[in-house]
Amino acid sequence: MRHFLTSSLLLFAGISSAADGTAPKDSLSTITVPTGFSVQLVAAEPEIRQPVAFTTDARGRLWVLENLSYPECPGKPENRIVILEDTTGDGTKWKQTVFIDNLTFATGIQVGFGGVYVGAPPNLFFFPDKNGDDKPDAAPEILVDGWGREDTHETLNNFTWGPDGWLYGTHGVFTNSKVGVPGTPADQRVKINAGVWRFHPITKQFEMHCEGASNQWGIDWNDHGQAFFTACVIPHLYHAIQGGRYQRQAGQHFNPATYADLKTITTFKYERAAYCGAMVYLGGLFPAEYRDTLIFNDIHMSKIRNEKLVPKGSGFANEKRPDFAVCSDTWFRTLSTQYGPDGGVFVIDWFDKVHCHQQRAETDRSNGRIYKIGYQGIKPALVDLNKLDDAALVAHHLNANEWYVRTARRILQERGAKPAVHAALAKILADNPDDARQLRALWTLHVTKGLSEKLALAQLKRESPYVRAWAIQLLCEEQKPSAAALAEFARLAKNDPSPVVRLYLASALQRMPLDARWPIATELAQHADDNKDHNLPLMLWYGIEPAVAADRKKALTLMKASKIERLREFIPKRIGGAGAGDDDL
């Protein structure tokens, strides 16, 4: 074990001049943050080197994944997972524990369910540690394999627990993966060469959430469960919709009848185009203007960006805000930002002379930094949510800091279904006036098996469009919505005033039998106001396209009645065989 001290510095306007490759002791003088914020050095070389990913556990400890092999894959088995624990609560002393030190090339890490998830091509591993002694109990389990490694900065990365209880990750465009449980035949594997995927920790199910874009390395959700990811080279920001297909840096969509894809939600461009990480700040510590804004890393420009996410139609547009951090040292390569139990934001810095994929095997691998950005000082935060009883974990669903909500949800999911938990969550869902709190309860009811179909159907009549929308998604989680659910979906498709709800209905089409899609799609196609919406015409097309191939007569009827131009354009194209295989015609 090793202890090392941190230092802090309050920085105001202006950037201090500094030579590139600044020593750790001088690094704080190179970083500028807004007035009132402070930067603390948590760890640096030689204690930490090449931090490529990290997460926090229920005690607020950092689990840092070091990748000394990059860009060589698999490389030498010398990569580590290091646990950093704040022993004083104020960031002045951190204890270091090595969980494992013989990993090959690895880029993704997350903790939960009695162990540690690690992405190391060609495998997604699970290292069990059920007794919590910070040592693997046994050899790792291979959950799914088939991950490619052609481009080693574009393989599986950024492991994040979604509000629905799945483990999410991102994947780049120039690496080709065919993912499945070990032994799965090639024709039954899930193909990925760009997109967002998810894995369920209990059912072990794996699926794509959405596809396309470029080299995304980060996904996060806002207060209403809307997901966003950042990308490189192409425009940098996207609203991640289940079943969406996004503009690609290169290559073709797997379904040739896609015809058109969803575009960026950004309204402007930065100077360069290399971005990493995505965090929607919900930590509860920063000024209100930061809540629900996106914080992400600009690798080329040595900056941490900040953008506002503005609702627009069924989706969003962004607005540029002042940068969250600017460094005068061009070796500053921040890859991921995450808020912790005190609401402060941890930042890992790859700290490298060269950026992106320009590294080579001979590149210096001795560097690495971890910072913490606080507001009005560093707040004490010694916690252990694992020691809390169920009632206290439910109570944390009202916490202003989403870290407590997400951690409590995961622990309750691990503990399994309990009637008292369900009753307490149902009360929040029914009585709390804030729809963000309603959604928190809804999601945790779902992951703890407490969301009955009756209760889910009742949410389709709630005032909040986001609650109605998420009820639709959860009713389709197993891709077998009941007749009662389908009838409600058709009613909403006709009458619901919210484009958000209509977007979730369009998305849900992909998760129901072909014959069940027609009544819902027919009603959605009558909303002329959605004709120019950023998402709805294409999401409606993605959902109805397989049904068009299966039933031309119904397709032509829908085309003639549709008020959505894309459907009138794409249906005859699909019927005519464009993008269709021989088996479709």
C-alpha positions in Angstrom: 0.0 0.0 0.0 1.2 3.5 -0.7 -0.1 6.9 0.6 0.4 10.1 -1.4 -0.6 13.6 -0.6 -2.7 15.9 -2.8 -2.6 19.7 -3.1 -5.2 22.1 -4.2 -5.3 25.5 -5.9 -8.1 27.9 -6.6 -7.7 29.2 -10.1 -9.3 32.3 -11.6 -9.5 33.8 -15.1 -6.5 33.5 -17.3 -4.1 30.7 -18.2 -0.7 30.4 -16.6 2.1 29.9 -19.0 3.7 26.5 -18.7 6.1 24.2 -20.7 4.6 21.1 -22.1 5.0 18.0 -20.0 4.7 19.8 -16.7 5.7 17.9 -13.6 2.9 16.8 -11.3 3.8 19.2 -8.6 3.4 22.1 -11.0 0.4 20.8 -13.0 -2.3 22.7 -11.0 -0.8 26.0 -12.2 -1.6 25.1 -15.8 -5.3 24.4 -15.3 -7.9 27.2 -15.4 -11.4 26.6 -14.1 -14.3 29.1 -13.5 -14.3 31.3 -10.5 -15.4 29.5 -7.4 -14.1 26.1 -8.6 -10.9 24.4 -7.3 -8.7 21.7 -8.7 -7.0 19.1 -6.6 -4.3 16.6 -7.7 -5.4 13.2 -6.5 -2.7 11.0 -8.1 0.1 11.1 -10.6 3.0 9.2 -11.9 4.7 7.0 -10.8 1.8 5.9 -8.6 -0.7 6.1 -11.5 0.2 5.6 -15.2 -1.9 5.8 -18.4 -5.3 5.9 -16.8 -7.7 4.9 -19.6 -10.9 4.4 -17.7 -12.3 4.5 -14.2 -15.4 4.2 -12.1 -16.5 4.7 -8.5 -17.8 2.0 -6.1 -20.4 2.3 -3.3 -17.7 3.7 -0.9 -16.8 6.4 -3.3 -13.5 4.8 -4.1 -11.9 5.1 -7.6 -11.3 2.0 -9.6 -8.7 3.1 -12.2 -7.8 1.0 -15.2 -4.3 1.6 -16.5 -3.4 0.6 -20.1 0.3 0.5 -20.6 0.0 -1.6 -23.8 -1.7 1.0 -26.0 -1.8 0.9 -29.0 -0.6 -2.8 -29.0 -3.3 -5.4 -28.4 -3.2 -7.7 -26.6 0.3 -6.5 -25.6 2.1 -7.5 -22.5 0.1 -8.6 -19.4 1.2 -5.6 -17.4 -1.9 -3.5 -17.1 -3.5 -2.8 -13.7 -6.6 -2.0 -11.9 -5.8 0.3 -9.0 -8.2 1.3 -6.2 -7.8 4.7 -4.7 -9.5 5.4 -1.4 -9.8 8.9 0.2 -9.0 8.0 3.8 -9.7 11.4 5.3 -12.7 12.4 3.3 -11.2 15.8 2.2 -8.9 14.5 -0.5 -5.7 15.1 1.5 -4.6 11.5 1.7 -5.4 8.6 -0.6 -4.6 4.9 -0.1 -3.7 2.8 -3.2 -4.6 -0.9 -3.6 -3.8 -3.0 -6.6 -6.7 -5.2 -7.5 -5.0 -6.9 -10.4 -1.7 -6.2 -12.2 -1.5 -8.7 -15.1 -4.2 -7.6 -17.5 -3.6 -7.4 -21.3 -4.8 -4.5 -23.3 -8.1 -3.2 -21.6 -10.3 -0.2 -22.1 -13.4 -0.6 -20.0 -14.2 -1.0 -16.3 -17.3 -1.0 -14.1 -18.0 -2.5 -10.6 -21.2 -4.2 -9.4 -22.9 -7.5 -8.7 -20.1 -8.9 -6.6 -17.2 -8.2 -8.9 -15.6 -6.1 -11.6 -16.4 -5.9 -15.4 -13.4 -5.4 -17.6 -13.3 -5.0 -21.4 -10.2 -6.5 -22.9 -10.5 -7.6 -26.5 -11.6 -10.2 -27.5 -13.5 -10.6 -24.2 -15.8 -8.8 -21.8 -14.6 -10.3 -18.4 -16.2 -10.5 -15.0 -13.7 -10.7 -12.1 -15.6 -12.0 -9.0 -15.0 -10.4 -5.6 -18.0 -11.4 -3.6 -16.3 -11.0 -0.2 -15.2 -7.5 -1.1 -11.6 -8.0 0.0 -10.3 -6.2 -3.2 -8.8 -9.4 -4.5 -10.3 -11.5 -7.3 -11.9 -14.6 -5.9 -11.1 -16.7 -9.0 -10.2 -16.6 -12.6 -12.4 -14.2 -14.6 -15.6 -15.3 -16.3 -15.8 -14.5 -20.0 -19.3 -13.0 -20.3 -19.2 -12.4 -24.1 -16.4 -12.6 -26.6 -15.8 -11.7 -30.2 -14.7 -8.1 -29.7 -12.4 -6.8 -32.5 -9.1 -5.0 -32.2 -8.3 -3.7 -35.7 -8.3 -0.2 -34.4 -7.4 -0.2 -30.7 -8.8 3.2 -29.8 -12.2 2.1 -31.1 -13.0 -1.1 -29.2 -15.4 -1.6 -26.3 -15.1 1.2 -23.8 -16.9 3.6 -21.3 -18.8 1.1 -19.2 -21.8 2.9 -17.6 -24.8 1.6 -15.7 -28.0 2.7 -17.4 -31.1 3.7 -15.5 -32.7 0.5 -16.7 -30.2 -1.8 -15.0 -28.1 -2.7 -18.0 -24.4 -2.2 -18.4 -23.9 0.2 -21.4 -20.7 0.8 -23.5 -19.6 2.4 -26.7 -17.7 1.1 -29.7 -15.9 2.7 -32.7 -16.4 2.4 -36.4 -13.1 1.0 -37.6 -13.1 -2.1 -35.4 -15.3 -5.0 -36.4 -16.8 -7.1 -33.6 -19.1 -10.1 -33.6 -20.3 -10.5 -30.1 -21.9 -13.4 -28.3 -21.5 -15.8 -25.4 -18.6 -18.1 -25.9 -19.4 -20.8 -28.4 -22.1 -18.8 -30.2 -22.1 -19.5 -34.0 -21.0 -16.7 -36.2 -24.4 -16.2 -37.8 -26.0 -15.7 -34.4 -23.6 -13.1 -33.1 -24.3 -9.4 -32.8 -22.3 -7.4 -35.3 -20.8 -4.0 -34.2 -18.6 -1.6 -36.0 -20.0 1.6 -34.4 -22.6 2.2 -31.8 -23.8 1.8 -28.3 -24.3 -1.7 -26.8 -25.7 -3.0 -23.6 -25.3 -6.2 -21.4 -27.7 -7.3 -18.7 -25.8 -8.4 -15.5 -28.5 -10.9 -14.4 -30.0 -12.3 -17.6 -26.6 -12.1 -19.5 -28.5 -10.8 -22.5 -26.4 -8.7 -25.0 -27.8 -6.3 -27.6 -27.2 -3.2 -29.6 -28.9 -0.1 -28.2 -28.2 2.1 -31.2 -25.7 2.0 -34.1 -23.6 4.3 -36.2 -21.4 7.4 -35.7 -17.6 7.2 -35.4 -15.3 6.7 -32.5 -17.6 7.4 -29.6 -16.1 7.1 -26.1 -18.7 8.1 -23.6 -22.4 7.9 -22.9 -24.6 9.4 -20.1 -28.2 10.2 -19.2 -29.8 13.4 -18.1 -32.4 13.9 -15.3 -35.2 12.5 -17.5 -33.3 9.5 -18.8 -32.3 10.9 -22.1 -28.9 9.5 -23.3 -26.2 11.4 -25.1 -22.9 10.3 -26.6 -19.9 12.2 -28.1 -18.0 11.2 -31.2 -14.9 12.2 -33.1 -14.2 13.5 -36.7 -17.9 13.7 -37.6 -20.0 16.3 -35.7 -19.5 15.6 -32.0 -22.8 15.1 -30.2 -25.8 12.8 -30.5 -29.0 12.0 -28.7 -28.9 8.2 -28.2 -32.3 6.7 -29.0 -33.0 3.0 -28.6 -32.9 1.5 -32.1 -31.5 4.7 -33.7 -29.1 4.6 -36.6 -26.7 7.5 -36.8 -24.6 9.1 -39.4 -21.4 7.2 -39.9 -17.8 8.3 -40.3 -17.3 5.4 -42.8 -18.9 2.2 -44.0 -22.5 1.2 -44.4 -25.3 0.4 -42.1 -25.9 -3.3 -41.6 -29.4 -2.9 -42.9 -29.1 -1.6 -46.5 -32.7 -0.4 -46.3 -31.8 2.2 -43.8 -31.8 4.8 -46.6 -31.1 7.8 -44.3 -29.7 8.1 -40.8 -30.1 10.4 -37.8 -27.8 13.4 -37.7 -26.0 15.3 -35.0 -27.8 17.5 -32.5 -25.0 20.0 -32.4 -25.5 23.5 -33.8 -21.8 24.5 -34.0 -18.3 23.2 -34.5 -15.1 23.4 -32.4 -11.6 24.0 -33.8 -10.6 20.3 -34.0 -12.4 17.0 -33.7 -11.3 14.6 -31.1 -13.6 14.1 -28.1 -13.7 11.6 -25.3 -16.1 10.9 -22.4 -19.6 12.2 -21.8 -21.0 13.3 -18.4 -24.3 15.0 -17.8 -23.6 16.8 -14.5 -26.2 15.8 -11.9 -23.9 15.9 -8.8 -25.8 18.5 -6.9 -22.8 20.5 -5.8 -22.1 22.9 -8.7 -24.2 26.1 -9.3 -27.7 25.4 -10.8 -26.6 26.5 -14.3 -24.4 23.3 -14.5 -27.1 20.8 -13.7 -28.2 18.7 -16.7 -25.4 20.1 -18.8 -22.9 18.0 -20.8 -19.3 18.0 -19.7 -16.8 16.2 -22.0 -13.1 16.2 -23.1 -11.5 17.9 -26.1 -8.3 15.9 -26.5 -6.7 18.0 -29.2 -7.3 21.3 -27.5 -6.5 20.3 -23.9 -9.9 21.5 -22.7 -12.9 20.2 -20.9 -16.0 21.4 -22.7 -19.5 22.3 -21.3 -22.7 22.4 -23.3 -26.4 23.0 -22.5 -28.9 20.3 -23.7 -32.0 22.1 -24.9 -35.2 20.2 -25.7 -36.3 20.5 -29.3 -39.2 18.6 -30.8 -38.8 14.9 -29.8 -35.1 15.4 -29.1 -32.5 18.1 -28.3 -30.2 20.7 -29.6 -27.1 22.0 -27.9 -25.9 25.4 -26.8 -22.3 26.3 -26.2 -21.3 27.3 -22.7 -17.9 28.5 -21.4 -15.3 25.8 -21.2 -15.3 23.9 -17.9 -11.5 23.6 -17.8 -8.6 24.8 -20.0 -5.0 23.6 -19.6 -2.0 25.4 -21.0 0.0 22.2 -21.1 -0.7 20.5 -24.4 0.0 17.0 -22.9 -3.3 17.4 -21.0 -5.4 14.5 -22.4 -8.5 14.0 -20.2 -10.5 10.9 -21.1 -13.3 10.6 -18.6 -15.1 12.8 -16.0 -17.4 11.4 -13.3 -19.0 13.0 -10.2 -18.7 11.4 -6.9 -20.5 11.3 -3.5 -19.6 14.9 -2.7 -20.7 16.2 -6.1 -17.1 17.0 -7.1 -15.9 15.7 -10.5 -13.0 13.3 -10.9 -11.0 13.6 -14.1 -8.5 11.1 -15.5 -5.7 12.5 -17.6 -3.8 10.2 -20.0 -1.1 13.0 -20.1 0.8 12.3 -23.3 2.9 14.2 -25.7 0.9 12.9 -28.6 -2.9 12.5 -29.0 -5.4 10.0 -30.2 -4.2 7.2 -32.3 -0.8 8.8 -33.0 0.8 6.9 -30.1 3.1 4.0 -31.0 4.6 1.2 -29.1 7.7 3.2 -28.3 5.7 6.1 -26.9 6.4 7.1 -23.2 4.0 5.1 -21.0 5.3 6.5 -17.6 2.7 9.3 -17.3 -0.8 9.8 -15.9 -2.8 12.1 -13.6 -6.1 12.1 -11.8 -7.7 15.4 -10.7 -10.7 16.4 -8.7 -12.7 19.5 -9.5 -14.7 20.9 -6.6 -16.8 24.0 -5.9 -16.1 26.3 -2.9 -13.6 23.8 -1.6 -13.4 20.0 -1.5 -16.2 18.5 0.6 -15.8 15.6 3.0 -17.3 12.4 1.6 -16.7 9.2 3.5 -19.6 6.9 2.6 -20.4 3.2 2.2 -23.8 2.7 0.7 -23.4 -1.1 1.0 -23.9 -0.8 4.7 -27.3 1.0 4.4 -30.5 -0.8 4.8 -33.1 -0.9 2.0 -35.1 2.0 3.4 -32.1 4.3 3.4 -31.3 3.3 -0.2 -34.8 4.1 -1.2 -34.6 7.4 0.6 -31.5 8.3 -1.5 -33.8 8.4 -4.6 -34.7 11.9 -3.4 -31.0 13.0 -3.1 -29.9 16.0 -5.2 -26.8 14.1 -6.1 -27.5 11.4 -8.8 -24.4 9.4 -7.6 -26.4 8.3 -4.6 -29.5 7.5 -6.7 -27.6 5.4 -9.3 -25.5 3.6 -6.6 -28.5 2.9 -4.5 -30.4 1.5 -7.5 -27.6 -0.9 -8.4 -27.4 -2.2 -4.8 -31.1 -2.7 -4.6 -31.0 -4.5 -8.0 -28.3 -6.8 -6.5 -30.4 -7.5 -3.4 -33.4 -8.6 -5.5 -37.1 -8.2 -5.2 -38.5 -7.0 -1.8 -42.1 -6.0 -1.2 -41.2 -3.2 1.3 -38.8 -1.7 -1.3 -41.5 -1.9 -4.0 -44.1 -0.2 -1.7 -41.7 2.7 -0.8 -40.7 3.2 -4.4 -44.3 3.1 -5.6 -45.2 5.8 -3.1 -42.4 8.1 -4.6 -43.7 7.3 -8.1 -47.3 8.1 -7.2 -46.9 11.1 -4.8 -43.7 13.0 -5.6 -44.5 16.1 -7.7 -41.1 16.1 -9.5 -41.1 13.8 -12.6 -37.3 13.3 -12.3 -38.0 11.6 -8.9 -40.9 9.7 -10.4 -38.6 8.4 -13.1 -36.0 7.4 -10.5 -38.6 5.3 -8.7 -39.9 3.9 -11.9 -36.5 2.7 -13.0 -35.7 1.1 -9.7 -39.1 -0.6 -9.5 -38.2 -2.1 -12.9 -34.7 -3.3 -12.0 -36.0 -4.9 -8.7 -38.8 -6.7 -10.5 -41.5 -4.5 -8.8 -43.0 -2.9 -11.9 -46.0 -4.9 -12.7 -47.7 -4.5 -16.1 -50.7 -3.0 -14.3 -48.5 -0.3 -12.7 -46.6 0.3 -15.9 -49.8 0.7 -17.9 -51.0 3.2 -15.3 -47.9 5.4 -16.0 -49.1 5.8 -19.6 -51.7 8.2 -18.3 -49.3 10.3 -16.1 -48.8 14.0 -16.7 -45.1 13.9 -17.5 -44.3 12.9 -21.1 -41.0 11.4 -19.9 -42.8 9.1 -17.5 -45.2 8.0 -20.2 -42.3 7.5 -22.6 -40.2 5.4 -20.3 -43.3 3.3 -19.4 -43.5 2.4 -23.1 -39.8 1.4 -23.2 -40.1 -0.7 -20.1 -43.2 -2.5 -21.3 -41.2 -3.5 -24.4 -38.1 -4.5 -22.5 -38.6 -8.2 -23.3 -39.8 -7.5 -26.8 -43.2 -9.1 -26.0 -45.6 -6.3 -25.2 -49.1 -7.6 -24.2 -52.3 -7.0 -26.1 -53.3 -4.5 -23.4 -50.0 -2.6 -23.9 -50.3 -2.6 -27.7 -53.8 -1.2 -27.4 -52.6 1.6 -25.2 -49.7 2.3 -27.6 -52.1 2.7 -30.5 -54.2 5.1 -28.4 -51.1 7.2 -27.5 -49.9 7.1 -31.1 -53.2 8.7 -32.1 -53.8 11.1 -29.3 -50.7 11.9 -27.2 -49.7 15.5 -27.6 -46.0 14.9 -26.9 -43.4 14.3 -29.6 -41.3 12.6 -26.9 -43.9 10.0 -26.3 -44.4 9.5 -30.1 -40.6 9.0 -30.4 -40.7 6.3 -27.8 -43.6 4.6 -29.6 -41.6 4.8 -32.9 -38.6 3.3 -31.1 -40.7 0.5 -29.5 -41.9 -0.7 -33.0 -38.6 -2.5 -33.3 -39.3 -4.5 -30.2 -42.7 -6.0 -31.2 -44.0 -8.5 -33.7 -44.4 -7.3 -37.3 -48.2 -7.5 -37.3 -48.4 -5.5 -34.1 -46.6 -2.6 -35.6 -49.2 -1.5 -38.2 -51.9 0.1 -36.0 -49.3 2.1 -34.1 -47.3 3.1 -37.2 -50.5 4.1 -39.0 -51.5 6.5 -36.2 -48.0 7.9 -35.9 -47.9 8.6 -39.6 -50.9 10.9 -39.3 -49.0 13.5 -37.3 -48.1 16.1 -39.9 -46.3 18.2 -37.3 -43.7 15.4 -37.0 -42.8 15.6 -40.6 -39.8 17.8 -40.0 -38.9 16.5 -36.6 -35.2 15.6 -36.1 -35.9 12.0 -35.1 -39.5 10.8 -35.7 -39.7 10.2 -39.5 -36.6 8.0 -39.5 -37.3 6.2 -36.3 -40.8 5.5 -37.7 -39.2 4.1 -40.9 -36.7 1.9 -39.0 -39.6 0.4 -37.0 -41.9 -0.2 -40.0 -39.4 -1.2 -42.6 -39.3 -5.0 -41.9 -43.1 -5.0 -41.9 -43.2 -3.3 -45.3 -41.0 -6.1 -46.6 -43.4 -8.7 -45.1 -46.8 -7.1 -46.3 -46.8 -4.9 -49.4 -50.5 -4.4 -49.3 -50.5 -2.9 -45.9 -47.4 -0.9 -46.7 -49.1 0.7 -49.7 -52.1 1.6 -47.6 -49.9 3.2 -45.1 -48.0 5.1 -47.7 -51.1 6.6 -49.3 -52.4 7.8 -45.9 -49.1 8.9 -44.5 -48.4 12.6 -43.7 -44.8 11.8 -43.2 -42.8 12.5 -46.4 -40.0 10.0 -45.6 -42.6 7.1 -45.5 -44.0 8.2 -48.8 -40.5 8.2 -50.2 -39.1 5.0 -48.6 -42.0 2.6 -48.8 -42.1 2.3 -52.6 -38.3 2.2 -52.6 -38.4 -0.8 -50.2 -41.2 -2.5 -52.1 -39.2 -2.1 -55.3 -36.4 -4.0 -53.7 -33.9 -1.3 -52.9 -31.7 -2.7 -50.2 -33.7 -5.9 -50.1 -32.2 -9.4 -50.2 -33.6 -12.1 -52.4 -35.5 -13.6 -49.4 -37.4 -10.4 -48.9 -39.0 -10.3 -52.4 
